Amino acid sequence: MLKIKNLQVSLNKKNILHKIDLSVKNAETHVLMGQNGAGKSTLAQSIMGNPNYSVKGELFFVEQNLLELDPQQRAALGIFLSFQQILEIPGVKIYDYLKLLYKKSHGKRLTPLKFKEFLKERMALLDFDEEFLKRSLNHGFSGGEKKKMEVLQMLVIEPKLVILDEIDSGLDIDAIKAVAKAVNFLKNEKKSAVLIITHYSRILQFLNIDGVHLLSKGQIVKSGGADLVQQIESKGFANL
């Protein structure tokens, strides 16, 4: 699914990532952890195609060279990246926006009744009230509601590769469980590959983890299974 080899990323001629090797297969969940400034978000942005970064190395997704594609083309391939800073868009109704996302990502329309049934199932995973569909996108939402709305968009798109950048930051335990349920749904039902960037282990206890990678100073310095999370929690990033 996602294959990264010898990836090097710089911004304004300053090296940020050095020789990153990473592979994520279908229906696998991998976790990227590390201190602030380690380069985690830079890796996510590089996969998605942020034009501000200069990228070298090999970056393939479903056997296509991502370095030859712009962000829109990468999204069309089935890559989804959640935002850390989420915009409020007054006047854009959530229902209309999600209907547009479905059409763009699936290449087809559902009847209004079928689409409402589809949305209802996805919203139930996140414990979202249907009244939210009448509101403007993220307008007046709490921080947690905005994060859950990002995940609802993910559930509507049903991407092949999900990249969640600190999606658990600022969420209470009920919201974290809901987000984990949504991630597990895509992994189990749609065979989506998942890359989660986080500082904490709270959301990870509700997921089946296939790989954990510790990023430090722009390099993956340690990889392992779910037990590596416990080592990080007990010893801290610096000691590992």
matplotlib code that plots the C-alpha trace (Angstrom):
import matplotlib.pyplot as plt

x = [0.0, 2.4, 6.1, 8.6, 12.3, 15.2, 12.8, 14.5, 12.5, 13.7, 12.0, 13.8, 17.0, 16.8, 16.8, 13.9, 13.6, 16.6, 16.5, 13.0, 12.0, 8.4, 5.9, 2.2, 0.1, -3.7, -5.7, -2.7, -2.5, 0.9, 1.7, 4.2, 5.4, 8.1, 8.8, 7.6, 9.7, 10.8, 9.3, 6.0, 3.7, 6.3, 6.1, 2.3, 2.4, 5.0, 2.9, 0.0, 2.1, 2.4, 4.3, 6.2, 8.5, 11.3, 11.2, 13.7, 13.7, 11.0, 7.3, 4.9, 1.2, -0.7, 2.4, 2.2, 5.0, 3.5, 6.3, 4.9, 1.4, -0.1, -2.1, -5.5, -4.3, -3.0, -6.4, -8.1, -5.9, -7.5, -5.2, -6.9, -5.0, -6.8, -6.1, -4.6, -5.9, -9.5, -11.3, -14.8, -16.7, -20.0, -22.6, -21.4, -24.0, -22.5, -25.1, -24.4, -20.6, -20.6, -22.8, -20.3, -17.4, -19.2, -19.8, -16.2, -14.6, -17.0, -17.7, -21.5, -24.6, -26.9, -30.6, -31.4, -32.9, -29.9, -27.4, -29.2, -29.1, -25.4, -24.7, -26.8, -24.6, -21.4, -22.6, -23.7, -20.0, -19.1, -22.2, -23.1, -26.6, -28.3, -29.1, -25.4, -26.2, -28.2, -25.3, -22.5, -19.2, -17.4, -19.0, -19.4, -18.1, -16.0, -12.5, -13.7, -16.6, -14.3, -12.0, -15.0, -16.2, -12.8, -13.3, -16.9, -15.5, -13.0, -15.9, -17.8, -14.8, -13.7, -10.0, -7.5, -4.9, -5.9, -3.4, -4.5, -2.3, -2.8, -6.6, -6.8, -5.4, -8.0, -10.6, -12.3, -12.3, -15.7, -14.7, -11.4, -13.4, -15.7, -12.7, -11.1, -14.3, -14.4, -10.8, -11.4, -14.5, -12.5, -9.6, -11.9, -14.7, -12.8, -9.2, -7.9, -4.3, -3.9, -1.1, -1.7, 0.5, 0.2, 2.0, -0.1, -1.2, -4.8, -6.3, -4.0, -5.5, -8.7, -6.9, -5.2, -1.7, 0.5, 3.6, 5.0, 7.7, 9.7, 10.8, 13.7, 15.5, 14.1, 14.8, 13.0, 15.3, 13.2, 10.3, 8.4, 5.0, 2.4, 4.9, 7.0, 4.2, 4.6, 8.3, 7.8, 5.2, 7.5, 10.9, 10.0, 11.1, 14.5, 15.6, 14.7]
y = [0.0, 2.8, 2.3, 4.9, 4.4, 6.8, 9.7, 13.1, 16.3, 19.8, 23.2, 26.4, 24.4, 23.1, 19.3, 18.0, 14.3, 12.0, 8.6, 7.6, 4.0, 2.9, 0.4, 0.2, -2.6, -2.9, -3.2, -2.3, 0.3, 2.0, 4.6, 7.4, 8.9, 11.3, 14.6, 18.0, 19.0, 15.4, 15.7, 13.7, 16.2, 16.9, 13.3, 13.4, 16.6, 15.1, 12.1, 14.3, 16.5, 19.9, 22.0, 23.9, 20.9, 19.7, 15.9, 13.3, 9.5, 7.0, 7.5, 5.0, 4.4, 1.6, 1.3, 4.9, 7.4, 10.1, 12.5, 12.8, 13.7, 16.9, 16.8, 16.6, 13.6, 12.0, 12.5, 11.0, 7.9, 7.5, 9.3, 11.2, 13.5, 15.1, 18.8, 19.9, 23.5, 23.1, 26.0, 27.1, 27.7, 29.6, 29.1, 25.7, 23.2, 20.0, 17.8, 19.4, 19.2, 15.6, 14.7, 16.5, 14.5, 11.3, 12.0, 13.1, 10.1, 7.4, 8.8, 8.2, 9.6, 7.9, 8.7, 11.2, 8.3, 6.0, 8.8, 9.7, 6.0, 5.9, 9.1, 7.8, 4.7, 6.7, 9.3, 6.6, 5.4, 8.9, 9.4, 12.4, 13.8, 14.2, 17.8, 18.6, 18.0, 21.3, 23.4, 25.1, 23.3, 23.5, 26.9, 27.3, 23.8, 22.9, 21.6, 18.0, 18.4, 19.7, 16.7, 14.3, 16.2, 15.5, 11.8, 11.9, 13.2, 10.3, 7.8, 9.3, 9.3, 5.7, 6.3, 3.6, 5.3, 7.3, 9.6, 11.1, 13.8, 14.2, 13.5, 12.6, 15.9, 17.7, 14.9, 13.4, 9.7, 9.2, 11.0, 9.1, 5.8, 7.0, 8.0, 4.6, 2.9, 4.8, 3.9, 0.2, 0.2, 1.4, -1.0, -4.0, -3.3, -1.4, -2.8, 0.8, 1.3, 3.7, 5.9, 7.6, 10.4, 10.9, 11.8, 9.7, 6.1, 6.8, 6.2, 3.3, 1.0, 0.9, 0.0, -3.2, -1.9, -3.5, -1.3, 1.5, 3.9, 6.3, 9.4, 11.5, 14.4, 13.5, 9.8, 6.6, 5.4, 2.5, 0.4, -2.4, -3.7, -2.4, -3.1, -0.2, 2.2, 1.0, 1.5, 5.1, 5.7, 4.4, 5.7, 8.8, 9.8, 11.0, 7.8, 5.7]
z = [0.0, 1.2, 0.7, 1.8, 1.2, 1.9, 2.2, 2.8, 3.4, 3.7, 4.2, 3.1, 2.6, 6.2, 6.5, 8.6, 7.7, 6.9, 5.3, 6.4, 5.6, 6.3, 4.9, 5.7, 4.2, 3.7, 6.9, 9.0, 11.7, 12.3, 15.0, 14.7, 18.0, 19.0, 20.7, 19.4, 16.4, 15.6, 12.1, 12.5, 10.9, 8.2, 7.2, 7.0, 5.0, 2.6, 2.0, 1.2, -1.1, 0.7, -2.0, 0.6, 1.2, -0.9, -1.0, -2.3, -2.1, -2.9, -2.0, -3.5, -2.9, -4.6, -6.9, -8.0, -7.5, -5.3, -6.1, -9.6, -8.3, -6.8, -3.5, -5.4, -7.4, -4.2, -2.6, -5.7, -5.2, -1.7, 0.7, 3.6, 6.0, 8.9, 9.8, 13.1, 12.6, 11.5, 9.7, 10.4, 7.2, 7.8, 5.2, 4.0, 5.2, 6.6, 4.8, 1.4, 2.0, 2.9, -0.1, -2.4, -0.7, -1.3, -5.0, -5.5, -3.7, -5.0, -8.4, -8.0, -6.3, -3.9, -3.7, -0.9, 1.2, 0.6, 1.4, 4.6, 5.7, 4.8, 6.9, 9.8, 10.0, 10.0, 12.4, 14.9, 15.0, 16.4, 18.5, 16.4, 16.5, 13.1, 14.0, 13.2, 9.5, 9.5, 10.8, 8.9, 8.6, 12.0, 12.7, 16.5, 17.1, 20.1, 19.6, 20.1, 17.7, 15.0, 15.4, 15.2, 12.1, 10.5, 11.2, 9.9, 6.6, 6.6, 7.1, 4.2, 1.8, 2.9, 1.9, 1.2, 3.4, 6.6, 8.2, 11.5, 12.8, 16.6, 16.2, 19.8, 21.1, 23.3, 23.2, 26.2, 26.7, 25.1, 22.0, 21.8, 22.0, 19.2, 16.9, 17.6, 16.7, 13.4, 12.6, 13.4, 11.1, 8.1, 8.8, 9.3, 6.8, 4.0, 4.6, 4.9, 5.9, 8.9, 10.1, 13.4, 14.7, 18.5, 21.7, 23.9, 24.3, 25.3, 21.8, 21.1, 23.8, 21.7, 18.4, 17.1, 16.5, 13.8, 14.2, 16.3, 15.1, 17.2, 15.4, 16.7, 15.0, 11.6, 11.8, 12.8, 15.6, 16.9, 15.6, 17.2, 18.3, 20.7, 23.6, 22.4, 23.4, 27.0, 26.9, 25.6, 28.4, 31.1, 30.0, 27.9, 24.4, 25.4, 27.1, 24.1]

ax = plt.figure().add_subplot(projection="3d")
ax.plot(x, y, z, "-o")
ax.set_aspect("equal")
plt.show()
